[in-house]
Amino acid sequence: MNQVSSSNKAPKTERGRRTRNKILEAAEVEFGEKGFHEAGISGITYRAGVALGTFYTYFESKEEIFRALVRYMSRRVREW
């Protein structure tokens, strides 16, 4: 499996950061409601209101977004 880190796909613009965060927030709800195994990328993109291709602009897989979500949530907790 090709392991491209999410840092290689980090958004370069404010709009990109907002879109990525919107996808992460949608993933938080999707994983929270369905659990990791039942959650799907299509459900995440539907909740975020973005196209499936947009997901792959920022993340390689469901596993990668899950790891990014853990980091994202940890950062939010520390800021709070």
C-alpha positions, -999 to 999 in steps of 0.1 A, spaced: 0 0 0 13 34 -9 18 54 23 15 91 14 14 111 45 -14 136 49 13 163 53 20 159 16 -16 167 10 -19 196 34 -40 224 21 -21 254 9 -49 279 10 -74 290 37 -103 277 16 -85 243 14 -80 243 52 -117 250 57 -127 222 33 -103 198 50 -117 207 84 -153 203 71 -144 168 60 -128 160 94 -159 173 112 -181 152 90 -159 122 97 -162 128 134 -200 125 131 -199 95 107 -174 75 129 -193 85 160 -227 73 148 -216 42 128 -182 32 143 -151 27 122 -161 -4 103 -195 7 93 -185 43 84 -178 50 48 -160 76 28 -192 83 8 -211 90 41 -183 113 52 -184 133 19 -222 134 19 -222 149 54 -195 173 44 -213 184 13 -182 177 -9 -175 155 -39 -159 121 -34 -128 133 -54 -124 162 -29 -119 136 -1 -90 121 -20 -75 155 -25 -68 155 13 -68 118 24 -57 85 9 -81 62 28 -106 58 56 -77 47 78 -58 79 71 -87 102 78 -93 83 111 -57 89 122 -60 126 111 -92 129 130 -76 117 162 -49 143 158 -75 170 149 -96 162 179 -66 161 202 -55 195 190 -91 209 196 -91 195 232 -57 210 240 -68 244 226 -100 242 247 
